[in-house]
Amino acid sequence: MIRHVVLFKFRPDFDPALKAEWEEGVRGLAGRVPGLLGLELAWDELGTPRSHDASLIADFESLEAVQAYAVHPLHLPLIGISGPNAESIASVDYTVAAPAQSA
């Protein structure tokens, strides 16, 4: 299984309504993307200078499932929202033994 972890640092002027639309879309991916086993989206609570604003942890059946997710029609519009509204986005993908819990 592959764990896909993404950290988002959003621009201060990211429209709150658009951010809420993005969050709803991300949460809506669970159960709708083949090979996606679990998904968790969480918002930072400390707000330190090194903090990112949000983290996404998603578990996939395989590396091929992650690659299919990257171009999935439900995922692409979310990239279109987060990308232009982010100061930075960082990700890492690695093998794990058990899926994350959906939240």
LUMDRENPA-359585 format. One line per field, with one value per atom (N, C-alpha, C): x, z negated, y; residue number from 1; residue in three letters; atom name. Coordinates in Angstrom, 3 decimals, padded with zeros to 6 digits. Last residue first. Example, Ala and Ser with C-alpha at 12.3 -4.5 7.8 and 13.67 -1.06 7.14 Angstrom:
# residues 2
px: [012.850_013.670_012.900_013.190_012.300_013.200]
pz: [-007.080_-007.140_-007.870_-007.800_-007.800_-007.800]
py: [-002.250_-001.060_000.030_-005.690_-004.500_-003.300]
num: [2_2_2_1_1_1]
residuo: [SER_SER_SER_ALA_ALA_ALA]
atomo: [N_CA_C_N_CA_C]
This chain:
# residues 103
px: [-011.472_-012.028_-012.542_-010.346_-011.027_-011.619_-007.138_-008.580_-009.174_-004.693_-005.107_-006.624_-003.856_-004.426_-004.717_-000.600_-002.033_-002.579_002.042_001.393_-000.122_003.410_002.991_002.246_005.630_004.942_004.635_005.034_005.871_004.998_005.389_004.663_005.576_004.929_005.788_004.884_004.843_004.264_005.352_003.875_004.917_004.245_003.282_002.668_003.811_002.977_003.772_002.918_001.005_002.374_003.327_-001.947_-000.939_000.376_-003.791_-004.006_-002.997_-003.255_-003.111_-003.237_-003.728_-002.480_-002.316_-006.435_-005.345_-004.075_-007.922_-008.237_-007.028_-006.804_-007.067_-007.422_-006.964_-005.637_-005.781_-009.675_-009.157_-007.738_-009.978_-010.503_-009.990_-008.610_-008.068_-008.657_-010.219_-009.032_-008.549_-012.151_-012.592_-011.435_-010.660_-011.493_-012.076_-007.238_-008.663_-009.520_-004.545_-005.238_-006.739_-003.837_-003.239_-003.967_-004.988_-005.606_-005.116_-003.052_-004.379_-005.141_-000.963_-000.774_-002.102_-002.119_-001.734_-001.594_-002.346_-003.568_-003.283_000.351_-000.462_-001.762_001.052_001.619_000.832_-001.935_-000.686_-000.170_-004.080_-003.739_-002.354_-003.461_-003.840_-003.373_-004.340_-003.747_-004.343_-003.555_-004.409_-003.649_-003.634_-003.032_-004.013_-002.980_-003.804_-003.011_-002.971_-002.311_-003.364_-002.607_-003.413_-002.536_-000.678_-002.078_-002.905_002.449_001.657_000.203_004.769_003.562_003.066_006.796_007.133_005.923_005.526_006.130_006.467_002.452_003.825_004.414_-000.193_000.079_001.477_-001.560_-000.549_-000.252_-003.313_-003.859_-002.849_-004.048_-003.069_-003.711_-006.511_-006.036_-005.104_-006.695_-006.676_-006.067_-008.063_-007.686_-007.759_-007.593_-007.740_-007.244_-008.667_-008.285_-008.543_-008.245_-008.530_-008.000_-008.013_-008.452_-008.842_-008.387_-008.232_-008.844_-009.092_-007.805_-007.522_-011.105_-010.638_-009.243_-012.861_-011.661_-011.171_-014.886_-015.221_-014.039_-014.188_-015.199_-015.537_-013.265_-013.349_-014.500_-013.721_-012.994_-013.110_-014.846_-015.739_-015.046_-012.721_-013.402_-014.316_-012.225_-011.222_-011.898_-014.614_-014.214_-013.207_-014.494_-015.616_-015.271_-012.151_-012.212_-013.326_-013.010_-011.879_-011.934_-015.034_-015.362_-014.269_-013.500_-014.522_-014.939_-012.010_-011.317_-012.302_-014.041_-013.332_-012.564_-014.681_-015.711_-015.070_-012.241_-012.790_-013.854_-009.653_-011.059_-011.662_-006.516_-007.324_-008.757_-004.693_-005.895_-006.749_-002.491_-003.410_-004.715_-002.029_-001.863_-002.865_-001.222_-002.058_-001.721_000.521_000.649_-000.061_000.004_-000.391_-000.131_001.324_001.240_000.979_000.423_000.586_000.416_001.142_001.031_001.320_000.140_000.367_000.102_001.173_000.634_001.098_000.430_001.171_000.444_000.847_000.000_000.895]
pz: [-007.785_-008.734_-008.020_-007.569_-006.933_-007.997_-008.693_-008.915_-008.193_-006.567_-007.499_-007.631_-006.238_-005.774_-006.911_-006.774_-007.098_-006.686_-005.777_-005.927_-006.155_-003.142_-004.522_-004.561_-001.074_-001.336_-002.832_-000.095_-000.627_-000.940_001.019_001.192_000.743_000.343_000.232_000.360_001.170_001.036_000.889_000.805_000.738_000.576_001.938_001.772_001.812_001.198_001.436_001.201_001.491_001.503_001.745_003.396_002.465_002.627_005.320_004.013_002.964_007.567_007.663_006.312_006.309_006.923_006.961_005.477_004.501_005.101_007.912_006.817_005.912_009.514_010.087_009.056_007.857_008.147_008.693_008.141_006.823_006.938_010.761_010.389_009.028_010.517_011.312_010.963_009.082_008.462_009.202_010.748_009.507_008.816_012.865_013.117_011.866_012.111_011.986_012.167_012.110_013.296_013.271_009.656_010.045_011.237_009.667_008.879_009.328_011.101_011.690_010.980_009.233_010.537_011.245_007.206_006.945_008.270_008.535_008.090_007.775_008.850_010.042_009.681_006.253_006.887_008.145_004.527_005.248_005.780_002.903_003.068_003.646_000.785_002.056_002.117_-001.493_-001.277_-000.026_-002.276_-001.517_-001.293_-003.967_-004.022_-003.340_-003.886_-003.298_-003.395_-005.890_-005.462_-004.921_-005.919_-005.844_-005.454_-006.369_-006.738_-006.803_-008.031_-006.818_-007.267_-010.203_-009.955_-008.525_-010.811_-009.967_-009.643_-012.444_-011.166_-010.251_-013.630_-013.816_-012.458_-013.937_-013.209_-013.423_-015.237_-015.931_-015.248_-013.675_-014.844_-015.543_-010.295_-011.331_-012.467_-009.357_-009.345_-010.529_-007.342_-008.649_-008.489_-005.835_-005.620_-006.964_-004.848_-006.000_-005.591_-003.487_-003.261_-004.517_-002.022_-003.176_-002.901_000.511_-000.634_-001.846_003.846_002.667_001.469_005.980_005.340_004.134_007.563_007.501_006.874_005.744_006.578_006.455_003.924_005.314_006.271_001.299_001.841_003.303_001.010_000.329_000.906_002.129_002.912_002.322_000.400_001.267_002.130_-000.666_-001.515_-000.694_001.579_001.107_000.276_001.680_002.794_002.386_-000.747_-000.484_000.649_-000.276_-001.368_-001.131_001.885_002.040_000.966_000.621_001.783_002.013_-001.262_-001.727_-000.594_000.481_-000.384_-000.892_001.503_002.409_001.623_-000.799_-000.139_000.809_-001.398_-002.311_-001.667_000.917_000.621_-000.252_-000.066_000.440_-000.028_-001.000_-000.329_000.308_-001.991_-002.945_-002.301_-000.382_-000.358_-001.337_-002.208_-001.339_-001.443_-002.100_-002.725_-001.769_-002.511_-001.792_-002.657_-002.029_-002.921_-002.081_-001.576_-000.952_-002.016_-001.144_-002.127_-001.418_-000.529_000.185_-000.814_-000.864_-001.584_-000.847_000.668_000.762_-000.011_000.000_000.000_000.000]
py: [010.355_011.331_012.535_007.038_008.157_009.062_005.961_006.005_007.204_004.435_005.488_005.421_000.886_002.158_003.134_-000.629_-000.527_000.833_-000.523_-001.819_-001.728_001.597_001.320_-000.011_003.424_002.166_002.028_006.858_005.781_004.566_010.138_008.891_007.752_013.580_012.405_011.175_017.096_015.761_014.712_020.496_019.473_018.116_023.679_022.357_021.355_027.158_025.951_024.717_028.972_029.473_028.321_028.472_027.973_028.729_028.974_029.602_029.164_027.482_028.931_029.651_024.796_025.247_026.758_024.493_024.595_025.188_024.482_025.414_025.596_022.554_023.865_024.917_020.395_020.937_022.346_020.039_020.410_020.961_019.167_020.487_020.967_016.561_017.669_019.041_014.734_015.325_016.573_013.779_014.431_015.157_012.625_013.807_014.475_011.809_011.469_012.729_012.015_012.530_012.224_010.931_012.215_012.842_008.404_009.469_010.842_007.020_007.194_008.313_007.070_007.700_007.934_005.561_006.958_007.699_003.119_003.798_005.271_002.474_002.718_003.445_001.950_003.126_003.486_000.832_000.633_001.963_001.530_000.119_-000.081_004.377_003.780_002.332_006.891_005.575_004.946_010.205_009.291_007.990_013.105_011.778_010.842_016.456_015.416_014.118_019.338_018.110_017.151_022.913_021.695_020.520_024.892_025.120_023.848_024.346_024.409_024.528_026.044_025.252_025.403_027.749_026.594_025.719_029.682_030.079_028.900_028.108_028.563_028.956_027.182_028.412_028.964_025.060_025.862_027.188_023.610_024.288_025.192_022.798_023.112_023.902_020.432_021.820_022.044_017.456_018.129_019.513_014.673_016.068_016.760_011.388_012.285_013.667_008.347_009.729_010.543_005.107_005.963_007.350_003.929_003.127_003.947_004.156_005.014_004.293_002.535_002.297_003.169_004.981_003.591_003.495_007.278_007.138_005.696_007.346_007.679_007.551_007.029_006.127_006.368_010.365_009.061_008.245_012.839_011.846_010.447_014.654_013.893_012.855_016.028_015.041_014.137_017.660_016.701_015.620_019.177_018.325_017.271_020.537_019.637_018.666_022.061_021.079_020.069_023.666_022.752_021.660_025.105_024.268_023.227_026.471_025.524_024.582_028.052_027.096_026.042_029.611_028.709_027.654_031.014_030.204_029.197_032.367_031.346_030.456_032.825_033.119_032.015_033.513_032.400_032.623_035.370_035.878_034.775_033.982_034.627_035.102_030.812_032.268_032.885_027.806_028.624_030.107_025.058_026.376_027.332_021.630_022.840_024.064_018.439_019.592_020.831_015.087_016.393_017.472_011.725_012.802_014.120_008.583_009.841_010.967_005.312_006.480_007.734_002.278_003.532_004.630_-001.170_000.000_001.236]
num: [103_103_103_102_102_102_101_101_101_100_100_100_99_99_99_98_98_98_97_97_97_96_96_96_95_95_95_94_94_94_93_93_93_92_92_92_91_91_91_90_90_90_89_89_89_88_88_88_87_87_87_86_86_86_85_85_85_84_84_84_83_83_83_82_82_82_81_81_81_80_80_80_79_79_79_78_78_78_77_77_77_76_76_76_75_75_75_74_74_74_73_73_73_72_72_72_71_71_71_70_70_70_69_69_69_68_68_68_67_67_67_66_66_66_65_65_65_64_64_64_63_63_63_62_62_62_61_61_61_60_60_60_59_59_59_58_58_58_57_57_57_56_56_56_55_55_55_54_54_54_53_53_53_52_52_52_51_51_51_50_50_50_49_49_49_48_48_48_47_47_47_46_46_46_45_45_45_44_44_44_43_43_43_42_42_42_41_41_41_40_40_40_39_39_39_38_38_38_37_37_37_36_36_36_35_35_35_34_34_34_33_33_33_32_32_32_31_31_31_30_30_30_29_29_29_28_28_28_27_27_27_26_26_26_25_25_25_24_24_24_23_23_23_22_22_22_21_21_21_20_20_20_19_19_19_18_18_18_17_17_17_16_16_16_15_15_15_14_14_14_13_13_13_12_12_12_11_11_11_10_10_10_9_9_9_8_8_8_7_7_7_6_6_6_5_5_5_4_4_4_3_3_3_2_2_2_1_1_1]
residuo: [ALA_ALA_ALA_SER_SER_SER_GLN_GLN_GLN_ALA_ALA_ALA_PRO_PRO_PRO_ALA_ALA_ALA_ALA_ALA_ALA_VAL_VAL_VAL_THR_THR_THR_TYR_TYR_TYR_ASP_ASP_ASP_VAL_VAL_VAL_SER_SER_SER_ALA_ALA_ALA_ILE_ILE_ILE_SER_SER_SER_GLU_GLU_GLU_ALA_ALA_ALA_ASN_ASN_ASN_PRO_PRO_PRO_GLY_GLY_GLY_SER_SER_SER_ILE_ILE_ILE_GLY_GLY_GLY_ILE_ILE_ILE_LEU_LEU_LEU_PRO_PRO_PRO_LEU_LEU_LEU_HIS_HIS_HIS_LEU_LEU_LEU_PRO_PRO_PRO_HIS_HIS_HIS_VAL_VAL_VAL_ALA_ALA_ALA_TYR_TYR_TYR_ALA_ALA_ALA_GLN_GLN_GLN_VAL_VAL_VAL_ALA_ALA_ALA_GLU_GLU_GLU_LEU_LEU_LEU_SER_SER_SER_GLU_GLU_GLU_PHE_PHE_PHE_ASP_ASP_ASP_ALA_ALA_ALA_ILE_ILE_ILE_LEU_LEU_LEU_SER_SER_SER_ALA_ALA_ALA_ASP_ASP_ASP_HIS_HIS_HIS_SER_SER_SER_ARG_ARG_ARG_PRO_PRO_PRO_THR_THR_THR_GLY_GLY_GLY_LEU_LEU_LEU_GLU_GLU_GLU_ASP_ASP_ASP_TRP_TRP_TRP_ALA_ALA_ALA_LEU_LEU_LEU_GLU_GLU_GLU_LEU_LEU_LEU_GLY_GLY_GLY_LEU_LEU_LEU_LEU_LEU_LEU_GLY_GLY_GLY_PRO_PRO_PRO_VAL_VAL_VAL_ARG_ARG_ARG_GLY_GLY_GLY_ALA_ALA_ALA_LEU_LEU_LEU_GLY_GLY_GLY_ARG_ARG_ARG_VAL_VAL_VAL_GLY_GLY_GLY_GLU_GLU_GLU_GLU_GLU_GLU_TRP_TRP_TRP_GLU_GLU_GLU_ALA_ALA_ALA_LYS_LYS_LYS_LEU_LEU_LEU_ALA_ALA_ALA_PRO_PRO_PRO_ASP_ASP_ASP_PHE_PHE_PHE_ASP_ASP_ASP_PRO_PRO_PRO_ARG_ARG_ARG_PHE_PHE_PHE_LYS_LYS_LYS_PHE_PHE_PHE_LEU_LEU_LEU_VAL_VAL_VAL_VAL_VAL_VAL_HIS_HIS_HIS_ARG_ARG_ARG_ILE_ILE_ILE_MET_MET_MET]
atomo: [N_CA_C_N_CA_C_N_CA_C_N_CA_C_N_CA_C_N_CA_C_N_CA_C_N_CA_C_N_CA_C_N_CA_C_N_CA_C_N_CA_C_N_CA_C_N_CA_C_N_CA_C_N_CA_C_N_CA_C_N_CA_C_N_CA_C_N_CA_C_N_CA_C_N_CA_C_N_CA_C_N_CA_C_N_CA_C_N_CA_C_N_CA_C_N_CA_C_N_CA_C_N_CA_C_N_CA_C_N_CA_C_N_CA_C_N_CA_C_N_CA_C_N_CA_C_N_CA_C_N_CA_C_N_CA_C_N_CA_C_N_CA_C_N_CA_C_N_CA_C_N_CA_C_N_CA_C_N_CA_C_N_CA_C_N_CA_C_N_CA_C_N_CA_C_N_CA_C_N_CA_C_N_CA_C_N_CA_C_N_CA_C_N_CA_C_N_CA_C_N_CA_C_N_CA_C_N_CA_C_N_CA_C_N_CA_C_N_CA_C_N_CA_C_N_CA_C_N_CA_C_N_CA_C_N_CA_C_N_CA_C_N_CA_C_N_CA_C_N_CA_C_N_CA_C_N_CA_C_N_CA_C_N_CA_C_N_CA_C_N_CA_C_N_CA_C_N_CA_C_N_CA_C_N_CA_C_N_CA_C_N_CA_C_N_CA_C_N_CA_C_N_CA_C_N_CA_C_N_CA_C_N_CA_C_N_CA_C_N_CA_C_N_CA_C_N_CA_C_N_CA_C_N_CA_C_N_CA_C_N_CA_C_N_CA_C_N_CA_C_N_CA_C_N_CA_C_N_CA_C]
